[in-house]
Amino acid sequence: MWWTALLLFQLGDIPEKNPFTSEADLTHGKKLYNGRCAGCHGPTGEGGKGANLAVPQLPRAAEDRSLYRVIRAGIPDTEMPGSLMDTKEIWQLAAYVRSLGRVQQTAVAGDAAKGAGVFRGKGCIGCHTIGVDGGRSGPSLTAVGSRRNGAYLKEKVENPAGSIPEKFRVVEISTKDGKKVNGQLLNEDTFSIQIRDGADRFHSVWREDILAVSMEHRTPMPAYKGKLSASELDDVVAYMLTLRGDQ
């Protein structure tokens, strides 16, 4: 593909350090960020649909060269796209993104220790992985505190269907013999579709046996609005913000 060839060419010789870090570069980088990135990552990089960028070290881009690559090529299997901006603009945007790590984070109410108990007591660990512990039907939360802000996490706990990553939406398969299977889409190819149901069972269905496939705009995660007290919600959010992986 021409796009892949272009990226390989453009990523071939990248300086180790960002060569565009002046105040003028940062000013232009901010304009680029506001126009292209703020909608997903938040106006000050605090996270939202996209990852939290207001951290001292970005997990996928600890070095300037790796940050350039992420902006240029995107991140496979995520909603982070690549960019056709010119080289200088990518560096200017990268310089501004680095500056977001110096933004003061907003304090959140809640007791993280109590929140850990609520998290496990309400069954969240059955679906979400933290380190090597937990289930697989929901996104891993091992480093969620470095990628999301408190407001976003609170909204997701109360209303998880508000924005659903494509890979965690529910798929329903109707087969020609009258059966129905629904769950998380794991993989699909020319010959079959594989999903994991709510009981963590694996299903592989041959396409020749499928009558219909529908992608439902819902998530297996229940909404906790009204199911958690205000203090419990604050505690859970405070706990999740402590989950920062290796950072």
N, C-alpha and C positions, 0 to 999 in steps of 0.2 A: 504493500500500500504506500502511496506517495506520502501520506501523513506520517507513517512510521519512519520512512526514509528521511524525511525532513527533520524529525525530532532527533534521530540518531546523529545527523549531521550537526544540528545545532547544539547537541549535548556533548559533542566530542571533545571540546577543549574549553573547559570552564575554569576561570581563576578560582583559587582556593578562598580568597578573601573578596568581599564586595568592593568594587572599585568606585561605587557611586554612593557616598554616605554624607555628602555635604548637607547643609540646611536647605539649600535649594532642591537637592535630590529628595530629601524627606518631605518637603512641601509638595512636590509633584507626586511622590509616592502615596501621600495621603489622598490626593485627588483620585488617583487610580484605584486605591483601596475603596474609597467611598462609592465610586461608580461601579466597581466590579465585585467587591468582596463583602462589603458591609451587610448586604442583604442576608447572607448566610452566617457570617462570623460575628455579627454585631458591630455597631458603630465604633466601639473602642476595643474590638477583638475579644469581647467577653464570652463569645460562643453563642450558639443558638442552634440552627439547623446544621451549621458547620462547627468545627472544633474550636475550642477556646485557644486563642492565639496570645492572650495576655499572660503568658507564663515565662519564667526565666529561661527555660530551655524547651524547644519544641521537640516532642518525641521522635517525629519523622524527619526533622531537619535541624539537628544540633549544630551543623556547620553551614556556613554561607553557601558553599557549593551545593549541598544537599537541598537547601531551601530554594535555590534557583531551579534545581531539577524538578522539585515538587510543583512550583508555579508554572514552569514551562510544560511539563508533561502530564501534570495531574497525578492522581493516585488511583491505580486500577481497582475495580470492584468497589468504588465508593462514589459519592456524588461530587467529588472534587474533580473538575474538568481541567484540561490543559489550556494553554494560552498561545495566541499568535502575536502577542505584543513583541516589539523589538527588544533586543538584548538590553539596552540601557533602561527601558521602562521596567523590565522584569527586575533588574537590580534595584531600581528606585523603589519599586513596590516591596521588594524583599527588605530593603533598609527600613521602610516604614513599619513593616510587620515585626521586625526585630525590636523596634522602639516600643511596640505595644506591651512587651514584657516588662516594661518599667511602669505600666499603669497600676495604680493602687487598686487592689481588689476590694470589693464591697464586703464588709463583714455580714455574716448571716446569723440569725438567731438559731437556737437549738443546741442540744447536747449530743455530740457525736457518739459517745459511749452508749447512751440510751438508744440512739438511732440504730446502732448495730444490732441491738436486741430486737427492736421493732422490725428491722429488715428481715431478720431470720424468723421471727415469730409470725410474721404475716405471710411467710412462704416465698418471699422474693428470691431467696437463694436456690429455690427449686428450679427456677428458669434462667437466672443470670449467673454467670461465672465470675468469681473473684479469685484471681490467681489460679489455683488448680481445683478449687472448691466450687460446687454449684452445678446448675443445669445448663443446657445448651439451646433451649428454644428461644431465648431472648438474647440481645446483644451482651457481650462481655462488658462488665463494669470495672474491670481491674484498674483502669486508669481514667475512669470517667471524670474524676475531680480535676484532672489536668486538661480536659477537653470541653467541659460544659460549665456554665455558671449556675448559681443557685436558682435564679428565676426560671431558667430553662428546665432544670431538674424538677422543680416544684410543679411546673405545668405538665411535664411528662408523667409524673406520678398521679396527678389528678385527672389528666385527660390524655392517655397514651395514644389515642387515635387521632390526635390533632395533626401530627406529622409522622408518617410511618416510612422508615427506610424500605425500599423496594424489596430487599432480600428477606425482610421479616413480615411481609404481608401474607395473608392467608390465601392459599390456592385450593380450589375445590375441583376434583376430577370426577366426572361422571363416565362410567364405563358402559360398554354396549350391552353387558349382561345385567344392567340395572343397579350396580353398586355405586356408592359415592365415597370418596376419600378426601378429607381435607386436612391441611396442615401447612407447615412452612416449606416453601420451595427450596430444595437443596441444590438440584442440578437438573439440567435438561439437555438432551442431544437429539440427533436425528431420529433415534429409535425409541427412546424412553424418557420418562420424567420421574425423578426421585423426590419424595417429600418425607418430612418427619411430622407425625401427628402429635396431638396434645399429650398423649401418654408416652412420648419419646420413642415411638416405634417407627421403624424405617419402612417405607413402601416404594417399590419400583414398579411402574406401570408401563407396559409396552404401548407405544403410540397407536399401533394397529387395533388395540383393544379400547381406545378412548373414544367416547362419543362427544364430550365437550370438556373444555377447561375454562375456568373463570377465576380471575384475580379479584378477591374481595377487598374492599377498602376498610378493613378492620384488622385488629391485632389480637392475638391470644391474651395479651396482658389486660387484666381488668382495670377499670378506672377506680382509683382510690378516693375520689372526691366524696366526702361524706362518710367514708369508711375509716378514715384516720382523723383523730382530733387535730386541732391546729398545732398543738405542741408536738404530737407524734410526727406530723408532717415536717415541721421544722427540724426535729431530731434526725429523721431519715435523710433529709437534704444535707444537714451538717455532716452526717456520716459519709454520704456519697462523695462529698467534696474532699474528704480525707483520702479517697482512693486515687492514688496518683501513680500507680505502677512502680517503675524503677526510678522515677524522678525524686 
